[in-house]
């Protein structure tokens, strides 16, 4: 009978560990989904920042040399 009790205890411990692992996996999945959403948002923002912007119909230049005052 002692062997059966030991097996039951080991099985119970394994079930507890499996339950904790499932919970951890669910939490990690949620983190990955949230991080992917943040990455997608950042990609959209970077794409918008890379596009030449127009203010008042004039295209802004991104070359610093084009922005030097005329006396240089």
RAJO-V735646 format. One record per residue. N is the residue number from 1. BURIAL is + if it has 9 or more other ideal C-beta (glycine too) atoms within 8 Angstrom, else -. Layout:
# RAJO-V735646
n->N burial->BURIAL
n->N burial->BURIAL
This chain:
# RAJO-V735646
n->1 burial->-
n->2 burial->-
n->3 burial->-
n->4 burial->-
n->5 burial->-
n->6 burial->-
n->7 burial->-
n->8 burial->-
n->9 burial->-
n->10 burial->-
n->11 burial->-
n->12 burial->-
n->13 burial->-
n->14 burial->-
n->15 burial->-
n->16 burial->-
n->17 burial->-
n->18 burial->-
n->19 burial->-
n->20 burial->-
n->21 burial->-
n->22 burial->-
n->23 burial->-
n->24 burial->-
n->25 burial->-
n->26 burial->-
n->27 burial->-
n->28 burial->-
n->29 burial->-
n->30 burial->-
n->31 burial->-
n->32 burial->-
n->33 burial->-
n->34 burial->-
n->35 burial->-
n->36 burial->-
n->37 burial->-
n->38 burial->-
n->39 burial->-
n->40 burial->-
n->41 burial->-
n->42 burial->-
n->43 burial->-
n->44 burial->-
n->45 burial->-
n->46 burial->-
n->47 burial->-
n->48 burial->-
n->49 burial->-
n->50 burial->-
n->51 burial->-
n->52 burial->-
n->53 burial->-
n->54 burial->-
n->55 burial->-
n->56 burial->-
n->57 burial->-
n->58 burial->-
n->59 burial->-
n->60 burial->-
n->61 burial->-
n->62 burial->-
n->63 burial->-
n->64 burial->-
n->65 burial->-
n->66 burial->-
n->67 burial->-
n->68 burial->-
n->69 burial->-
n->70 burial->-
n->71 burial->-
n->72 burial->-
